[in-house]
Amino acid sequence: MDPGQADFFKCLGEKGLPMKQTDSGIPIVDSSKADPAKVKEAESACDGRRSAPPVTSEDHAQAKAFTACMRANGIADFPDPDPKTAQHDMEKLRLKESPEGFAALQKCGGRPQSLTGGQSAG
C-alpha cells in the first residue's frame, strides 16, 4: 500500500471508525461495526489524504492512442488526456448521444480506464 493510502486509512481510524486488517495486512473499515453516516462523514474529511494510484508511461501511451483513434474516427474535439493522470475529461462530450460518437467509441475499444465524467459505451 502506498503511503497516501495508508495515511487515508489512518485518518479514518482517527475519525473514530472501527478498523480491521485483511489477511494481507491492508487496513479497512469494519463495516459490520460502522455507522454508514459516520463512514461517509469520515471519508469526506479524510479524502484529501487519499492518493491516486501511480500513473505509468503505459497508461499515458494508451490514453494518447485512444485520443488519436477517436480523432481519426470523426471526433475532432476529443480531449487530450490529462498530463498527470492520463484521464480524459468527458464532462462536455455526449458521445453516446450521437451515432458518430458511439461508433468511434466502439471502433476505438469501447470505454478505456482513462475516461471520466460518466460516459460509457457499454
All heavy atoms as an XYZ file, in Angstrom:
894
protein
N       0.847     -1.179      0.000
C       0.000      0.000      0.000
C       0.889      1.237      0.000
O       1.853      1.300      0.735
C      -0.892     -0.023      1.250
C      -1.700      1.234      1.396
S      -2.736      1.289      2.870
C      -3.719     -0.137      2.660
N       0.518      2.197     -0.848
C       1.353      3.393     -0.902
C       1.090      4.275      0.323
O       0.067      4.154      0.994
C       1.164      4.140     -2.226
C      -0.129      4.924     -2.329
O      -0.476      5.649     -1.381
O      -0.790      4.839     -3.379
N       2.033      5.169      0.630
C       1.906      5.993      1.838
C       0.637      6.842      1.877
O       0.057      7.049      2.944
C       3.153      6.872      1.802
C       4.136      6.112      0.980
C       3.320      5.355     -0.026
N       0.180      7.317      0.730
C      -1.040      8.131      0.690
C      -2.274      7.335      1.087
O      -3.141      7.830      1.804
N      -2.352      6.098      0.637
C      -3.474      5.249      1.019
C      -3.405      4.937      2.513
O      -4.410      4.939      3.206
C      -3.493      3.964      0.196
C      -3.897      4.171     -1.247
C      -5.325      4.638     -1.383
O      -5.593      5.841     -1.449
N      -6.257      3.726     -1.415
N      -2.211      4.636      3.006
C      -2.039      4.339      4.432
C      -2.469      5.543      5.270
O      -3.131      5.390      6.306
C      -0.591      3.953      4.726
N      -2.119      6.754      4.832
C      -2.484      7.967      5.545
C      -4.003      8.147      5.555
O      -4.586      8.560      6.561
C      -1.789      9.165      4.905
C      -1.856     10.406      5.771
O      -1.717     10.290      7.001
O      -2.056     11.496      5.197
N      -4.656      7.815      4.447
C      -6.113      7.912      4.365
C      -6.771      6.986      5.394
O      -7.653      7.399      6.150
C      -6.576      7.568      2.945
C      -8.067      7.459      2.795
C      -8.866      8.594      2.817
C      -8.673      6.229      2.617
C     -10.250      8.502      2.667
C     -10.050      6.127      2.465
C     -10.841      7.257      2.486
N      -6.328      5.737      5.456
C      -6.920      4.792      6.402
C      -6.589      5.156      7.851
O      -7.411      4.978      8.744
C      -6.511      3.362      6.075
C      -7.234      2.832      4.864
C      -6.580      2.686      3.662
C      -8.583      2.515      4.926
C      -7.253      2.211      2.536
C      -9.264      2.051      3.815
C      -8.602      1.897      2.612
N      -5.416      5.710      8.074
C      -5.062      6.186      9.409
C      -6.031      7.293      9.822
O      -6.513      7.334     10.962
C      -3.616      6.690      9.430
C      -3.181      7.215     10.773
C      -1.747      7.707     10.725
C      -1.349      8.297     12.072
N      -0.069      8.972     12.022
N      -6.320      8.191      8.900
C      -7.248      9.286      9.158
C      -8.634      8.744      9.506
O      -9.278      9.226     10.437
C      -7.314     10.206      7.939
S      -8.470     11.594      8.100
N      -9.103      7.737      8.771
C     -10.412      7.156      9.071
C     -10.457      6.632     10.496
O     -11.442      6.830     11.213
C     -10.740      6.029      8.081
C     -10.942      6.425      6.623
C     -11.212      5.181      5.778
C     -12.050      7.446      6.456
N      -9.383      5.959     10.915
C      -9.301      5.467     12.284
C      -9.304      6.603     13.292
O      -9.948      6.523     14.344
N      -8.586      7.679     12.963
C      -8.542      8.847     13.846
C      -9.904      9.517     13.975
O     -10.191     10.164     14.984
C      -7.509      9.858     13.334
C      -6.080      9.381     13.481
C      -5.077     10.259     12.731
O      -5.487     11.179     11.988
O      -3.874     10.004     12.883
N     -10.739      9.348     12.970
C     -12.097      9.920     12.998
C     -13.064      9.019     13.758
O     -14.252      9.293     13.823
C     -12.621     10.155     11.578
C     -11.812     11.156     10.783
C     -11.956     12.542     11.337
C     -11.136     13.530     10.535
N     -10.991     14.798     11.187
N     -12.544      7.925     14.318
C     -13.357      7.069     15.165
C     -14.001      5.875     14.486
O     -14.809      5.178     15.094
N     -13.653      5.611     13.231
C     -14.232      4.455     12.562
C     -13.558      3.168     13.045
O     -12.346      3.145     13.257
C     -14.074      4.560     11.042
C     -14.827      5.696     10.360
C     -14.622      5.619      8.858
C     -16.310      5.648     10.688
N     -14.341      2.107     13.221
C     -13.747      0.829     13.593
C     -12.975      0.258     12.405
O     -13.497      0.185     11.296
C     -14.952     -0.041     13.941
C     -16.092      0.560     13.192
C     -15.795      2.030     13.083
N     -11.737     -0.099     12.627
C     -10.873     -0.595     11.556
C     -10.497     -2.050     11.823
O     -10.499     -2.503     12.962
C      -9.605      0.258     11.463
C      -9.837      1.750     11.269
S     -10.667      2.193      9.736
C      -9.394      1.829      8.548
N     -10.186     -2.764     10.744
C      -9.644     -4.115     10.851
C      -8.659     -4.289      9.718
O      -8.582     -3.460      8.813
C     -10.745     -5.171     10.810
C     -11.509     -5.251      9.492
C     -12.581     -6.307      9.544
C     -13.309     -6.421      8.213
N     -14.345     -7.456      8.243
N      -7.883     -5.359      9.766
C      -6.923     -5.631      8.700
C      -7.350     -6.874      7.940
O      -7.833     -7.847      8.526
C      -5.523     -5.823      9.270
C      -4.941     -4.527      9.770
C      -3.434     -4.583      9.891
O      -2.813     -5.601      9.674
N      -2.849     -3.466     10.251
N      -7.147     -6.831      6.620
C      -7.417     -8.004      5.802
C      -6.327     -9.038      6.062
O      -5.332     -8.751      6.735
C      -7.418     -7.640      4.307
O      -6.096     -7.199      3.945
C      -8.424     -6.544      3.986
N      -6.502    -10.223      5.520
C      -5.496    -11.277      5.671
C      -4.136    -10.852      5.129
O      -3.106    -11.307      5.594
C      -5.949    -12.559      4.981
C      -7.124    -13.213      5.681
O      -7.335    -12.914      6.883
O      -7.831    -14.011      5.040
N      -4.156     -9.943      4.140
C      -2.893     -9.479      3.569
C      -2.340     -8.246      4.295
O      -1.370     -7.648      3.860
C      -3.056     -9.188      2.079
O      -4.076     -8.248      1.873
N      -2.985     -7.856      5.411
C      -2.464     -6.766      6.225
C      -2.899     -5.380      5.827
O      -2.390     -4.389      6.339
N      -3.861     -5.271      4.923
C      -4.338     -3.963      4.483
C      -5.464     -3.510      5.408
O      -6.419     -4.253      5.646
C      -4.823     -4.028      3.024
C      -3.650     -4.400      2.120
C      -5.469     -2.716      2.597
C      -4.039     -4.680      0.692
N      -5.373     -2.283      5.947
C      -6.435     -1.809      6.833
C      -7.692     -1.452      6.043
O      -7.613     -0.904      4.939
C      -5.828     -0.562      7.479
C      -4.830     -0.083      6.497
C      -4.304     -1.312      5.799
N      -8.845     -1.806      6.608
C     -10.133     -1.434      6.012
C     -11.089     -1.068      7.135
O     -10.866     -1.416      8.289
C     -10.733     -2.565      5.147
C     -10.964     -3.829      5.983
C      -9.874     -2.859      3.928
C     -11.744     -4.920      5.258
N     -12.158     -0.382      6.778
C     -13.198     -0.065      7.752
C     -13.979     -1.348      8.031
O     -14.349     -2.077      7.110
C     -14.145      1.031      7.212
C     -15.309      1.257      8.160
C     -13.389      2.323      6.974
N     -14.225     -1.632      9.301
C     -15.026     -2.791      9.700
C     -16.491     -2.402      9.545
O     -17.106     -1.838     10.440
C     -14.709     -3.191     11.135
C     -15.395     -4.480     11.544
O     -16.308     -4.937     10.814
O     -15.018     -5.022     12.594
N     -17.053     -2.683      8.361
C     -18.406     -2.227      8.045
C     -19.468     -2.875      8.927
O     -20.560     -2.325      9.077
C     -18.718     -2.464      6.570
O     -18.589     -3.839      6.268
N     -19.164     -4.016      9.548
C     -20.145     -4.651     10.436
C     -20.325     -3.857     11.725
O     -21.311     -4.041     12.427
C     -19.727     -6.089     10.755
O     -18.564     -6.114     11.574
N     -19.376     -2.977     12.033
C     -19.437     -2.194     13.268
C     -19.556     -0.691     13.021
O     -19.612      0.089     13.964
C     -18.174     -2.449     14.103
C     -18.015     -3.882     14.537
C     -16.715     -4.072     15.286
C     -16.516     -5.521     15.673
N     -15.204     -5.734     16.303
N     -19.558     -0.277     11.756
C     -19.514      1.151     11.432
C     -20.892      1.693     11.076
O     -21.675      1.042     10.393
C     -18.556      1.387     10.263
N     -21.175      2.896     11.532
C     -22.383      3.619     11.177
C     -22.164      4.224      9.784
O     -21.220      5.004      9.585
C     -22.622      4.721     12.213
C     -23.773      5.654     11.872
O     -24.359      5.559     10.782
O     -24.086      6.502     12.728
N     -23.004      3.871      8.782
C     -22.799      4.375      7.414
C     -22.699      5.896      7.320
O     -21.911      6.417      6.530
C     -24.019      3.852      6.657
C     -24.449      2.652      7.417
C     -24.144      2.959      8.859
N     -23.457      6.619      8.126
C     -23.385      8.087      8.085
C     -22.024      8.575      8.561
O     -21.452      9.514      7.993
C     -24.493      8.692      8.941
N     -21.482      7.922      9.590
C     -20.165      8.305     10.095
C     -19.069      7.938      9.101
O     -18.078      8.656      8.977
C     -19.898      7.661     11.454
C     -20.712      8.282     12.557
C     -20.340      7.725     13.907
C     -21.166      8.408     14.986
N     -20.795      7.973     16.321
N     -19.251      6.823      8.376
C     -18.271      6.433      7.352
C     -18.220      7.506      6.271
O     -17.143      7.966      5.888
C     -18.618      5.053      6.735
C     -17.735      4.761      5.533
C     -18.482      3.957      7.780
N     -19.385      7.925      5.802
C     -19.441      8.955      4.753
C     -18.797     10.259      5.230
O     -18.029     10.880      4.503
C     -20.891      9.179      4.337
C     -21.048     10.070      3.152
C     -22.483     10.121      2.692
C     -22.591     10.991      1.454
N     -23.916     11.002      0.891
N     -19.104     10.649      6.450
C     -18.540     11.872      7.021
C     -17.014     11.775      7.142
O     -16.288     12.707      6.779
C     -19.161     12.108      8.397
C     -18.731     13.382      9.073
C     -19.393     13.532     10.441
O     -20.625     13.433     10.517
O     -18.650     13.743     11.420
N     -16.530     10.643      7.634
C     -15.088     10.460      7.797
C     -14.380     10.409      6.444
O     -13.301     10.987      6.285
C     -14.803      9.184      8.590
N     -14.982      9.732      5.461
C     -14.365      9.675      4.131
C     -14.247     11.066      3.528
O     -13.239     11.397      2.914
C     -15.149      8.736      3.214
C     -14.931      7.281      3.540
C     -15.729      6.339      2.669
O     -16.716      6.771      2.028
O     -15.361      5.154      2.622
N     -15.281     11.886      3.699
C     -15.223     13.266      3.190
C     -14.112     14.042      3.874
O     -13.359     14.770      3.221
C     -16.551     13.981      3.420
O     -17.500     13.560      2.502
N     -14.006     13.882      5.187
C     -12.990     14.617      5.947
C     -11.579     14.165      5.597
O     -10.635     14.951      5.621
C     -13.236     14.451      7.441
N     -11.421     12.892      5.273
C     -10.084     12.327      5.028
C      -9.704     12.274      3.550
O      -8.575     11.898      3.214
C     -10.009     10.915      5.615
S     -10.202     10.852      7.404
N     -10.618     12.625      2.668
C     -10.387     12.437      1.236
C      -9.118     13.119      0.733
O      -8.451     12.597     -0.147
C     -11.595     12.913      0.435
C     -11.659     12.278     -0.928
O     -11.364     11.076     -1.029
O     -11.988     12.993     -1.892
N      -8.760     14.257      1.299
C      -7.552     14.963      0.881
C      -6.274     14.206      1.209
O      -5.206     14.533      0.701
N      -6.383     13.191      2.036
C      -5.213     12.403      2.413
C      -5.105     11.116      1.608
O      -4.216     10.310      1.832
C      -5.277     12.094      3.908
C      -5.107     13.380      4.722
C      -5.398     13.240      6.178
N      -4.432     12.416      6.905
C      -4.462     12.249      8.223
N      -5.394     12.859      8.943
N      -3.577     11.491      8.808
N      -6.017     10.932      0.661
C      -6.004      9.743     -0.191
C      -5.214     10.059     -1.453
O      -5.372     11.109     -2.047
C      -7.434      9.363     -0.567
C      -7.523      8.145     -1.425
C      -8.910      7.905     -2.000
N     -10.028      8.269     -1.184
C     -11.034      7.459     -0.890
N     -11.034      6.222     -1.325
N     -12.045      7.887     -0.178
N      -4.369      9.157     -1.866
C      -3.622      9.390     -3.099
C      -4.121      8.444     -4.186
O      -4.599      7.354     -3.906
C      -2.128      9.183     -2.875
O      -1.854      7.828     -2.587
N      -4.019      8.903     -5.404
C      -4.410      8.085     -6.551
C      -3.298      7.081     -6.857
O      -2.140      7.311     -6.523
C      -4.635      8.987     -7.758
N      -3.653      5.968     -7.493
C      -2.607      5.027     -7.869
C      -1.641      5.677     -8.852
O      -2.031      6.578     -9.605
C      -3.358      3.872     -8.523
C      -4.744      4.330     -8.736
C      -4.970      5.547     -7.900
N      -0.393      5.249     -8.857
C       0.571      5.866     -9.769
C       0.199      5.622    -11.227
O      -0.346      4.584    -11.572
C       1.890      5.168     -9.410
C       1.508      3.933     -8.674
C       0.165      4.175     -8.073
N       0.472      6.618    -12.048
C       0.192      6.531    -13.479
C       1.492      6.148    -14.177
O       2.532      6.773    -13.971
C      -0.352      7.875    -14.011
C      -0.626      7.791    -15.493
C      -1.609      8.267    -13.256
N       1.417      5.129    -15.012
C       2.610      4.634    -15.707
C       2.733      5.240    -17.097
O       1.784      5.817    -17.630
C       2.548      3.101    -15.848
O       1.457      2.765    -16.728
C       2.356      2.427    -14.490
N       3.889      5.073    -17.685
C       4.081      5.534    -19.071
C       3.169      4.750    -20.009
O       2.709      5.286    -21.015
C       5.543      5.414    -19.482
O       5.980      4.083    -19.366
N       2.873      3.499    -19.670
C       1.939      2.704    -20.481
C       0.533      3.299    -20.428
O      -0.165      3.346    -21.447
C       1.915      1.253    -19.993
C       1.027      0.373    -20.837
C       1.023     -1.075    -20.376
O       2.053     -1.544    -19.861
O      -0.022     -1.725    -20.539
N       0.114      3.780    -19.245
C      -1.193      4.430    -19.121
C      -1.266      5.650    -20.037
O      -2.267      5.859    -20.730
C      -1.444      4.888    -17.676
C      -1.568      3.741    -16.694
O      -2.015      2.645    -17.080
O      -1.192      3.955    -15.522
N      -0.192      6.461    -20.036
C      -0.151      7.646    -20.906
C      -0.182      7.249    -22.373
O      -0.897      7.861    -23.167
C       1.084      8.504    -20.609
C       0.963      9.300    -19.354
N       0.165     10.413    -19.247
C       1.530      9.130    -18.134
C       0.249     10.903    -18.025
N       1.067     10.144    -17.315
N       0.575      6.239    -22.748
C       0.616      5.797    -24.144
C      -0.761      5.300    -24.593
O      -1.210      5.622    -25.705
C       1.670      4.701    -24.323
N      -1.445      4.540    -23.743
C      -2.778      4.045    -24.091
C      -3.776      5.191    -24.225
O      -4.596      5.199    -25.144
C      -3.264      3.047    -23.042
C      -2.556      1.720    -23.099
C      -2.998      0.774    -22.001
O      -3.702      1.157    -21.062
N      -2.572     -0.469    -22.103
N      -3.697      6.164    -23.335
C      -4.604      7.303    -23.396
C      -4.366      8.126    -24.662
O      -5.314      8.569    -25.317
C      -4.450      8.170    -22.154
N      -3.099      8.322    -25.018
C      -2.787      9.081    -26.238
C      -3.233      8.321    -27.482
O      -3.755      8.918    -28.432
C      -1.291      9.382    -26.305
C      -0.867     10.434    -25.295
C       0.637     10.656    -25.323
C       1.069     11.642    -24.257
N       2.513     11.822    -24.215
N      -3.071      7.002    -27.493
C      -3.505      6.191    -28.632
C      -5.030      6.243    -28.773
O      -5.564      6.320    -29.883
C      -3.018      4.758    -28.479
N      -5.728      6.201    -27.641
C      -7.180      6.285    -27.670
C      -7.625      7.641    -28.215
O      -8.544      7.722    -29.035
C      -7.751      6.041    -26.276
C      -9.250      5.925    -26.267
C      -9.871      4.752    -26.670
C     -10.033      6.987    -25.865
C     -11.254      4.640    -26.673
C     -11.419      6.888    -25.858
C     -12.025      5.710    -26.260
N      -6.960      8.710    -27.799
C      -7.266     10.053    -28.305
C      -7.079     10.097    -29.812
O      -7.949     10.593    -30.542
C      -6.360     11.104    -27.634
O      -6.605     11.086    -26.233
C      -6.608     12.497    -28.177
N      -5.967      9.593    -30.297
C      -5.691      9.596    -31.746
C      -6.753      8.795    -32.497
O      -7.219      9.218    -33.564
C      -4.296      9.030    -32.014
N      -7.151      7.657    -31.964
C      -8.168      6.833    -32.600
C      -9.504      7.571    -32.672
O     -10.171      7.573    -33.713
C      -8.319      5.514    -31.840
S      -9.560      4.410    -32.559
N      -9.908      8.182    -31.569
C     -11.180      8.903    -31.567
C     -11.167     10.047    -32.579
O     -12.145     10.247    -33.301
C     -11.472      9.435    -30.154
C     -11.764      8.346    -29.137
S     -13.235      7.369    -29.484
C     -14.511      8.553    -29.085
N     -10.073     10.764    -32.647
C      -9.972     11.861    -33.608
C      -9.977     11.346    -35.039
O     -10.610     11.935    -35.913
C      -8.718     12.684    -33.326
C      -8.836     13.485    -32.033
C      -7.558     14.207    -31.688
N      -7.701     14.947    -30.436
C      -6.692     15.471    -29.774
N      -5.449     15.367    -30.236
N      -6.906     16.119    -28.645
N      -9.299     10.233    -35.276
C      -9.257      9.641    -36.618
C     -10.620      9.104    -37.035
O     -10.885      8.942    -38.225
C      -8.217      8.519    -36.663
N     -11.487      8.863    -36.063
C     -12.811      8.334    -36.360
C     -13.910      9.378    -36.212
O     -15.052      9.057    -35.888
C     -13.084      7.110    -35.478
C     -12.374      5.895    -36.010
O     -12.801      5.298    -36.989
N     -11.251      5.552    -35.392
N     -13.550     10.635    -36.441
C     -14.540     11.683    -36.572
C     -14.829     12.543    -35.359
O     -15.666     13.442    -35.425
N     -14.153     12.316    -34.244
C     -14.399     13.142    -33.056
C     -13.223     14.112    -32.910
O     -12.330     13.930    -32.084
C     -14.584     12.273    -31.786
C     -15.581     11.147    -32.028
C     -15.014     13.140    -30.604
C     -16.981     11.604    -32.422
N     -13.225     15.139    -33.760
C     -12.094     16.068    -33.840
C     -11.829     16.806    -32.539
O     -10.679     17.132    -32.230
C     -12.339     17.077    -34.966
N     -12.885     17.040    -31.728
C     -12.702     17.787    -30.485
C     -12.480     16.868    -29.280
O     -12.597     17.302    -28.132
C     -13.894     18.707    -30.233
C     -15.219     17.974    -30.096
O     -15.290     16.775    -30.449
O     -16.196     18.593    -29.645
N     -12.123     15.605    -29.529
C     -11.868     14.692    -28.419
C     -10.698     15.235    -27.597
O      -9.658     15.605    -28.136
C     -11.549     13.283    -28.925
C     -11.621     12.249    -27.844
C     -12.838     11.737    -27.440
C     -10.478     11.818    -27.201
C     -12.909     10.806    -26.424
C     -10.538     10.890    -26.184
C     -11.767     10.375    -25.796
N     -10.858     15.334    -26.257
C      -9.836     15.995    -25.429
C      -8.546     15.192    -25.275
O      -8.552     13.965    -25.304
C     -10.532     16.133    -24.071
C     -11.514     15.009    -24.031
C     -11.987     14.835    -25.457
N      -7.455     15.928    -25.123
C      -6.180     15.294    -24.783
C      -6.286     14.731    -23.365
O      -6.996     15.293    -22.526
C      -5.039     16.316    -24.810
C      -4.658     16.734    -26.210
O      -4.708     15.890    -27.118
O      -4.314     17.918    -26.389
N      -5.554     13.660    -23.080
C      -5.556     13.163    -21.702
C      -4.811     14.126    -20.783
O      -3.903     14.844    -21.213
C      -4.825     11.825    -21.800
C      -4.025     11.896    -23.049
C      -4.743     12.839    -23.967
N      -5.216     14.145    -19.524
C      -4.540     14.973    -18.532
C      -3.094     14.499    -18.394
O      -2.847     13.296    -18.272
C      -5.262     14.838    -17.185
C      -4.633     15.703    -16.117
O      -3.629     15.246    -15.513
O      -5.135     16.805    -15.873
N      -2.117     15.411    -18.433
C      -0.716     15.001    -18.373
C      -0.310     14.334    -17.054
O       0.633     13.561    -17.015
C       0.065     16.289    -18.600
C      -0.893     17.396    -18.424
C      -2.269     16.846    -18.603
N      -1.032     14.604    -15.967
C      -0.687     13.988    -14.678
C      -1.400     12.666    -14.445
O      -0.838     11.747    -13.874
C      -1.020     14.943    -13.527
C      -0.118     16.138    -13.450
C      -0.456     16.982    -12.247
C       0.463     18.184    -12.174
N       0.157     19.030    -11.026
N      -2.664     12.580    -14.866
C      -3.472     11.406    -14.535
C      -3.728     10.460    -15.701
O      -4.207      9.349    -15.496
C      -4.842     11.837    -13.997
O      -5.566     12.502    -15.046
C      -4.709     12.744    -12.786
N      -3.468     10.895    -16.914
C      -3.763     10.146    -18.147
C      -5.266      9.927    -18.308
O      -5.703      9.024    -18.991
C      -2.996      8.826    -18.212
N      -6.081     10.770    -17.676
C      -7.536     10.680    -17.772
C      -8.046     11.660    -18.825
O      -7.435     12.684    -19.066
C      -8.177     11.036    -16.426
C      -7.765     10.148    -15.280
C      -8.579      8.879    -15.227
O      -9.786      8.914    -15.299
N      -7.904      7.761    -15.098
N      -9.185     11.311    -19.421
C      -9.855     12.210    -20.353
C     -11.050     12.833    -19.643
O     -11.819     12.131    -19.004
C     -10.382     11.437    -21.574
C      -9.310     10.938    -22.468
N      -8.764      9.675    -22.342
C      -8.685     11.509    -23.507
C      -7.850      9.504    -23.276
N      -7.788     10.607    -23.992
N     -11.233     14.143    -19.789
C     -12.386     14.820    -19.213
C     -13.550     14.711    -20.192
O     -13.559     15.340    -21.240
C     -12.058     16.283    -18.927
C     -13.212     17.034    -18.302
O     -14.253     16.401    -18.009
O     -13.084     18.249    -18.098
N     -14.522     13.909    -19.841
C     -15.635     13.636    -20.743
C     -16.891     14.441    -20.404
O     -17.927     14.250    -21.015
C     -15.963     12.143    -20.689
C     -14.794     11.253    -21.081
S     -14.266     11.506    -22.771
C     -15.606     10.686    -23.596
N     -16.813     15.332    -19.436
C     -17.996     16.058    -18.979
C     -18.754     16.759    -20.105
O     -19.965     16.743    -20.130
C     -17.613     17.094    -17.915
C     -17.260     16.503    -16.586
C     -18.425     15.804    -15.898
O     -19.563     16.316    -15.945
O     -18.191     14.739    -15.332
N     -18.059     17.367    -21.040
C     -18.724     18.176    -22.056
C     -19.086     17.388    -23.312
O     -19.870     17.855    -24.116
C     -17.855     19.377    -22.422
C     -17.697     20.327    -21.258
C     -16.849     21.509    -21.605
C     -16.685     22.382    -20.365
N     -15.788     23.486    -20.592
N     -18.523     16.207    -23.474
C     -18.824     15.401    -24.655
C     -20.019     14.503    -24.385
O     -20.178     13.976    -23.301
C     -17.614     14.542    -25.039
C     -16.378     15.316    -25.485
C     -15.221     14.363    -25.697
C     -16.657     16.090    -26.757
N     -20.835     14.312    -25.367
C     -22.005     13.429    -25.255
C     -21.875     12.341    -26.327
O     -22.692     12.244    -27.231
C     -23.293     14.220    -25.478
C     -23.520     15.299    -24.450
C     -24.201     14.672    -23.259
N     -24.650     15.669    -22.331
C     -24.267     15.684    -21.071
N     -23.419     14.809    -20.623
N     -24.739     16.588    -20.256
N     -20.867     11.518    -26.203
C     -20.553     10.558    -27.250
C     -21.636      9.508    -27.453
O     -21.913      9.120    -28.588
C     -19.215      9.880    -26.963
C     -18.021     10.829    -26.992
C     -16.755     10.097    -26.593
C     -17.855     11.449    -28.359
N     -22.253      9.040    -26.392
C     -23.290      8.023    -26.545
C     -24.539      8.587    -27.197
O     -25.350      7.839    -27.733
C     -23.664      7.430    -25.186
C     -22.710      6.378    -24.706
C     -23.163      5.757    -23.413
C     -24.469      5.032    -23.585
N     -24.942      4.408    -22.359
N     -24.711      9.910    -27.138
C     -25.911     10.528    -27.683
C     -25.810     10.798    -29.175
O     -26.792     11.167    -29.793
C     -26.224     11.825    -26.934
C     -26.557     11.566    -25.475
C     -26.691     12.839    -24.666
O     -26.732     13.931    -25.259
O     -26.744     12.725    -23.431
N     -24.640     10.615    -29.761
C     -24.502     10.826    -31.202
C     -24.070      9.513    -31.855
O     -23.234      8.788    -31.316
C     -23.479     11.915    -31.501
O     -22.164     11.431    -31.331
N     -24.635      9.208    -33.014
C     -24.232      7.974    -33.709
C     -22.734      7.958    -34.023
O     -22.083      6.918    -33.909
C     -25.056      7.985    -34.994
C     -26.192      8.920    -34.736
C     -25.703      9.911    -33.722
N     -22.167      9.126    -34.382
C     -20.744      9.197    -34.704
C     -19.887      8.918    -33.470
O     -18.884      8.214    -33.536
C     -20.379     10.564    -35.289
C     -21.078     10.924    -36.566
C     -22.481     11.508    -36.354
O     -22.860     11.833    -35.203
O     -23.210     11.616    -37.358
N     -20.279      9.514    -32.352
C     -19.531      9.317    -31.113
C     -19.576      7.885    -30.642
O     -18.552      7.304    -30.260
N     -20.757      7.288    -30.700
C     -20.905      5.903    -30.267
C     -20.104      4.973    -31.174
O     -19.417      4.063    -30.699
C     -22.380      5.505    -30.254
C     -22.615      4.169    -29.635
C     -22.546      4.005    -28.266
C     -22.895      3.065    -30.416
C     -22.757      2.765    -27.680
C     -23.105      1.823    -29.850
C     -23.037      1.671    -28.476
N     -20.152      5.221    -32.487
C     -19.399      4.399    -33.439
C     -17.894      4.515    -33.189
O     -17.168      3.520    -33.222
C     -19.737      4.801    -34.873
N     -17.428      5.736    -32.923
C     -15.997      5.934    -32.657
C     -15.584      5.212    -31.377
O     -14.523      4.577    -31.328
C     -15.675      7.426    -32.558
N     -16.408      5.277    -30.337
C     -16.108      4.557    -29.099
C     -15.964      3.062    -29.365
O     -15.046      2.416    -28.861
C     -17.201      4.796    -28.053
C     -17.151      6.096    -27.284
C     -18.428      6.273    -26.468
C     -15.937      6.160    -26.387
N     -16.872      2.514    -30.153
C     -16.814      1.086    -30.453
C     -15.560      0.740    -31.262
O     -14.888     -0.248    -30.972
C     -18.061      0.642    -31.194
C     -19.277      0.628    -30.298
C     -20.513      0.128    -31.008
O     -20.775      0.478    -32.154
N     -21.267     -0.704    -30.314
N     -15.225      1.549    -32.253
C     -14.036      1.288    -33.081
C     -12.746      1.384    -32.277
O     -11.784      0.688    -32.554
C     -13.966      2.273    -34.252
C     -14.960      2.004    -35.337
C     -14.829      3.043    -36.439
C     -15.903      2.858    -37.483
N     -15.849      3.909    -38.509
N     -12.750      2.256    -31.292
C     -11.531      2.505    -30.528
C     -11.434      1.667    -29.255
O     -10.567      1.894    -28.423
C     -11.419      3.994    -30.205
S     -11.263      5.017    -31.686
N     -12.310      0.735    -29.098
C     -12.195     -0.183    -27.972
C     -13.137      0.090    -26.825
O     -12.844     -0.293    -25.695
N     -14.228      0.782    -27.069
C     -15.196      0.995    -26.003
C     -14.795      2.086    -25.047
O     -14.434      3.169    -25.451
N     -14.813      1.757    -23.765
C     -14.554      2.751    -22.730
C     -13.299      2.383    -21.968
O     -13.323      1.539    -21.091
C     -15.735      2.810    -21.771
C     -15.606      3.910    -20.754
C     -16.817      3.911    -19.836
N     -16.857      5.090    -19.032
C     -16.163      5.270    -17.917
N     -15.369      4.342    -17.480
N     -16.264      6.380    -17.233
N     -12.177      3.034    -22.280
C     -10.953      2.720    -21.547
C     -10.995      3.279    -20.134
O     -11.830      4.116    -19.818
C      -9.867      3.420    -22.362
C     -10.580      4.595    -22.934
C     -11.979      4.100    -23.247
N     -10.079      2.832    -19.296
C      -9.983      3.311    -17.923
C      -9.775      4.814    -17.851
O     -10.090      5.435    -16.857
C      -8.802      2.625    -17.209
C      -8.992      1.159    -17.025
C     -10.120      0.838    -16.078
O     -11.259      0.663    -16.489
N      -9.840      0.776    -14.804
N      -9.255      5.405    -18.912
C      -8.899      6.818    -18.849
C     -10.093      7.756    -19.034
O      -9.942      8.953    -18.963
C      -7.855      7.140    -19.907
O      -8.381      6.979    -21.200
N     -11.292      7.225    -19.271
C     -12.436      8.100    -19.446
C     -13.066      8.403    -18.103
O     -13.284      7.519    -17.292
C     -13.487      7.461    -20.359
C     -13.034      7.138    -21.764
C     -14.210      6.572    -22.539
C     -12.483      8.338    -22.489
N     -13.386      9.669    -17.872
C     -14.067     10.073    -16.657
C     -15.287     10.873    -17.044
O     -15.453     11.255    -18.187
C     -13.165     10.943    -15.756
O     -12.833     12.142    -16.463
C     -11.921     10.204    -15.331
N     -16.125     11.141    -16.093
C     -17.268     12.001    -16.361
C     -18.548     11.269    -16.670
O     -19.481     11.845    -17.169
N     -18.605      9.968    -16.430
C     -19.848      9.246    -16.531
C     -20.204      8.738    -17.910
O     -21.277      8.184    -18.100
N     -19.395      8.916    -18.902
C     -19.703      8.398    -20.217
C     -19.346      6.924    -20.278
O     -18.385      6.485    -19.709
C     -18.930      9.149    -21.306
C     -19.334     10.587    -21.426
C     -20.744     10.748    -21.963
O     -21.160     10.032    -22.839
N     -21.486     11.686    -21.416
N     -20.126      6.164    -21.025
C     -19.879      4.736    -21.145
C     -20.368      4.253    -22.483
O     -21.397      4.718    -22.980
C     -20.605      3.991    -20.019
O     -20.571      2.625    -20.242
N     -19.666      3.327    -23.069
C     -20.073      2.793    -24.358
C     -20.761      1.457    -24.212
O     -21.175      0.860    -25.173
C     -18.861      2.646    -25.278
N     -20.879      0.938    -23.060
C     -21.472     -0.377    -22.982
C     -21.960     -0.646    -21.662
O     -22.739     -1.257    -21.200
